[in-house]
Amino acid sequence: MLGSLREKLARTRGAFRKVGDILRSGKRREEVLEDLEEALVQADVGVTAAAKIVGALRARTFKTEDRAGLEAALRDELTALLLSSGGAAARSAGPAVVLMVGVNGGGKTTSAAKLAALHKREGRRVVLAAADTFRAAAQEQLAIWAAKLDIPVVKGAYGADPAAVAFDAARSFQAQRGDVLIVDTAGRVHTNANLMAELDKVRRVVGRELPGIRVEAFLVLDATVGQNAVLQAREFLKFSGLTGIFLTKIDGTAKGGSALAVAAELGLPIRYLGLGEGEDDIARFSPRDFVEALLS
């Protein structure tokens, strides 16, 4: 997996190449740290996260000019930052409901299909729910994926109440004794209070119909939008049910540093990475593997 991740993160790693150049520059430690902070910001890590990382490096290395030690400390601090948000949390056992939420165009439906395929490969019984009843092609897109993956899907009429679709899906999930119910919700403008309230309604319905079953809500963020991903996520945190991030399109951008920005500023664990368009292009997020792939 690490080799594949290195390959998929080629563009992002290119943005971090300057970090390596700085560490090998031969400059004095304080100059290196100043240049490093600027390079991290340029790699889309974000001002807050870059300052936090360099501040920790300054405290750890104040007695040495050793470049190898500084590089090792950088790897440790990047990993610690990602771990601090719960990025390596083991998934809980037992049945679960997963709501896929986010703005339009972030890749929710494709990510829902990838997640379904992953769980099926691991031997779980999966049910998909097409609760995006507002985008004309959304249900059809998920149905095509469901047919390809041979996974049952519950749909509703165009314009139907998404919570009603979630209700039907919960009943179907119970009848089929499923392990994972994945609900694809409509893309929404994160500043629209009514749409955000709709998410709460969907969550309440599945919680009521499936008592005792863990309900997750993954915010699907497009890595190619860089710092805008952080702005989106900050607004979506007002929907209190979020439990993690699904970071998409990480293979196609030099802005993968946004993963570090999300971890530093939001405190939400990154749970999955989208690494392409195929059903297998998904990876459970490992902070250590991500940092190793980024700096290798």
C-alpha positions in Angstrom: 0.0 0.0 0.0 2.8 2.4 0.8 4.4 2.0 -2.6 1.0 2.7 -4.3 0.5 5.7 -2.0 3.9 7.1 -3.1 2.9 6.8 -6.7 -0.6 8.3 -6.2 0.9 11.2 -4.2 3.4 12.1 -6.9 2.0 15.6 -7.5 1.7 16.4 -3.8 5.2 15.1 -3.2 6.4 17.4 -5.9 5.1 20.4 -3.9 7.0 19.1 -0.8 10.3 18.8 -2.8 11.2 22.3 -1.7 11.1 21.1 1.9 13.9 18.6 1.2 15.9 21.3 -0.6 15.7 23.5 2.4 16.7 20.8 4.8 19.8 20.2 2.7 20.6 23.9 2.0 23.4 24.2 4.6 21.9 27.3 6.1 21.8 27.9 9.8 19.0 26.2 11.7 16.9 29.4 12.3 17.1 30.3 8.6 16.1 26.7 7.7 13.1 26.9 10.0 12.0 30.2 8.6 12.3 28.9 5.0 10.6 25.7 6.0 7.5 27.5 7.4 7.2 29.4 4.1 7.6 26.2 2.1 4.9 24.4 4.1 2.5 27.3 3.5 3.2 27.2 -0.2 2.6 23.4 -0.2 -1.0 24.2 1.1 -0.4 23.1 4.6 -1.9 26.4 5.8 -0.6 29.2 7.9 -1.9 27.8 11.2 -0.6 24.2 10.7 2.8 25.5 9.3 3.3 27.7 12.3 2.4 24.8 14.7 4.8 22.4 13.0 7.7 24.8 12.9 7.1 25.9 16.5 7.3 22.3 17.6 10.5 21.8 15.5 12.1 24.9 17.0 11.4 23.6 20.5 12.7 20.2 19.8 15.9 21.1 18.0 17.1 24.3 19.8 20.3 22.5 20.9 21.5 21.1 17.6 22.2 22.1 14.0 22.0 18.4 12.8 20.1 18.3 9.6 19.3 14.6 9.8 17.9 15.2 13.3 15.8 18.1 11.9 14.4 15.9 9.1 13.5 13.1 11.5 11.8 15.6 13.8 9.8 17.0 10.9 8.5 13.5 10.1 7.6 13.0 13.7 5.8 16.3 14.0 3.8 15.8 10.8 2.8 12.3 12.0 1.9 13.6 15.4 -0.2 16.3 14.0 -2.3 13.8 12.0 -2.5 11.4 14.9 -3.7 14.2 17.2 -7.0 14.4 15.2 -7.6 10.7 15.6 -6.3 9.9 12.1 -5.2 6.4 13.1 -8.3 5.5 15.1 -9.2 1.8 14.5 -12.6 1.3 13.0 -15.1 -0.1 15.5 -16.5 -3.6 15.1 -20.2 -4.2 14.4 -22.8 -2.9 12.1 -22.7 0.8 11.1 -24.4 3.5 9.1 -22.3 5.9 7.2 -23.7 9.2 5.9 -21.7 10.8 3.1 -22.0 14.6 3.3 -20.4 17.6 1.6 -20.7 20.3 -1.1 -21.7 19.7 -4.7 -18.9 18.3 -6.8 -16.8 16.9 -4.0 -17.1 13.3 -5.1 -19.7 12.0 -2.6 -21.4 9.5 -4.8 -18.2 8.0 -6.2 -16.7 7.9 -2.7 -19.8 6.1 -1.4 -19.4 3.5 -4.1 -15.6 3.1 -3.3 -16.4 2.7 0.4 -19.1 0.1 -0.4 -16.7 -1.8 -2.6 -14.1 -1.8 0.1 -16.4 -3.2 2.7 -17.8 -5.8 0.3 -14.2 -7.0 -0.5 -13.7 -7.4 3.3 -16.7 -9.7 3.5 -19.4 -7.3 4.8 -23.0 -7.1 3.7 -23.5 -3.6 2.3 -26.6 -1.6 1.4 -26.5 1.7 -0.4 -29.1 4.4 -0.1 -29.5 7.1 -2.7 -30.8 9.9 -0.5 -29.7 12.6 -3.0 -33.1 13.2 -4.4 -32.4 16.7 -5.8 -29.7 16.2 -8.3 -31.3 14.6 -11.4 -28.5 12.1 -12.2 -27.4 11.3 -8.6 -29.7 8.3 -8.0 -28.9 6.9 -11.4 -25.2 7.3 -10.9 -25.4 5.4 -7.6 -27.6 2.7 -9.1 -25.0 2.2 -11.9 -22.3 1.7 -9.3 -24.6 -0.6 -7.3 -25.2 -2.8 -10.3 -21.5 -3.0 -11.1 -20.7 -3.9 -7.6 -23.7 -6.2 -7.1 -24.8 -4.3 -4.0 -28.5 -3.5 -3.2 -29.5 0.1 -3.4 -32.6 1.9 -2.0 -33.9 4.8 -4.1 -36.7 7.3 -3.8 -38.7 9.4 -6.2 -37.0 12.5 -7.6 -37.6 15.4 -5.2 -38.7 13.0 -2.3 -37.8 13.7 1.3 -34.2 12.4 1.8 -35.2 11.3 5.3 -38.0 9.1 3.8 -35.3 7.4 1.6 -33.2 6.9 4.7 -36.2 5.4 6.5 -36.8 2.9 3.7 -33.1 2.1 3.5 -32.9 1.4 7.3 -35.9 -1.0 7.0 -34.2 -2.7 4.0 -30.9 -2.9 5.9 -32.6 -4.6 8.9 -34.4 -7.0 6.6 -31.2 -8.0 4.9 -29.3 -8.2 8.1 -26.7 -5.8 6.7 -23.4 -4.8 8.2 -22.9 -1.4 6.6 -25.5 1.0 5.3 -24.0 3.8 3.2 -26.2 6.8 2.6 -25.3 9.2 -0.2 -26.8 12.6 0.7 -27.4 15.7 -1.5 -24.6 18.2 -2.0 -25.4 21.3 -0.2 -24.1 24.9 0.2 -22.5 24.7 3.6 -24.0 28.1 4.6 -27.6 27.0 4.0 -29.1 26.3 7.4 -32.1 24.5 6.1 -30.0 22.0 4.1 -27.8 21.4 7.2 -30.9 20.8 9.3 -31.9 18.2 6.7 -28.8 16.2 7.5 -29.7 16.2 11.2 -33.1 14.9 10.2 -31.6 12.0 8.2 -29.3 11.1 11.0 -32.2 11.2 13.5 -34.3 8.9 11.3 -31.6 6.2 10.9 -30.7 6.5 14.6 -34.4 5.9 15.5 -34.9 3.0 13.1 -31.6 1.3 13.9 -31.1 1.8 17.6 -27.8 0.7 19.0 -26.1 0.8 15.6 -23.1 3.2 15.2 -23.8 6.2 12.9 -20.8 7.8 11.2 -20.9 10.9 9.1 -18.0 11.4 6.7 -17.4 14.9 5.2 -16.2 14.4 1.6 -13.6 17.0 0.8 -12.0 17.7 -2.6 -8.2 18.0 -2.0 -7.8 20.0 -5.2 -9.5 23.0 -3.6 -6.7 23.3 -1.0 -7.5 25.8 1.7 -11.1 26.1 0.6 -11.5 22.6 1.9 -10.7 23.8 5.4 -13.3 26.7 5.0 -15.9 24.2 3.9 -15.1 21.8 6.7 -15.3 24.5 9.3 -18.9 25.3 8.3 -19.9 21.7 8.1 -18.7 21.3 11.7 -21.9 23.1 12.6 -23.5 19.8 11.7 -22.6 18.1 15.0 -22.7 14.6 13.7 -19.4 14.6 11.7 -17.1 11.8 12.7 -14.4 12.0 10.0 -13.1 13.2 6.6 -13.0 11.4 3.3 -10.4 13.3 1.3 -10.9 12.8 -2.4 -8.8 13.5 -5.6 -5.6 13.4 -3.5 -3.8 11.8 -6.5 -4.5 14.7 -8.8 -3.3 17.7 -6.9 -0.2 19.4 -5.6 -2.5 20.6 -2.7 -2.4 17.4 -0.6 -0.9 19.5 2.2 -4.5 20.4 2.9 -4.7 17.1 4.8 -2.4 18.6 7.4 -4.4 21.8 7.4 -7.6 19.9 8.1 -6.1 17.9 10.9 -4.5 21.0 12.5 -7.5 23.3 12.3 -10.5 21.0 12.7 -9.6 18.2 14.9 -11.5 15.7 12.7 -9.8 12.5 11.8 -9.1 11.8 8.1 -10.6 8.3 7.6 -10.2 7.6 3.9 -8.3 8.8 0.8 -9.7 8.8 -2.7 -6.9 8.0 -5.0 -8.5 7.8 -8.5 -11.7 7.0 -10.3 -11.8 3.2 -10.0 -13.6 1.3 -7.3 -10.3 0.1 -5.8 -8.8 3.6 -5.6 -9.4 4.0 -1.9 -7.1 3.7 1.1 -7.8 3.8 4.8 -5.8 6.8 6.0 -2.6 6.0 7.9 -0.8 9.1 9.2 2.6 7.4 9.2 2.2 6.0 5.7 0.9 9.4 4.4 3.9 11.3 5.8 6.4 8.6 4.6 4.8 8.8 1.1 4.8 12.6 1.2 8.5 13.0 2.2 10.0 10.0 0.5 
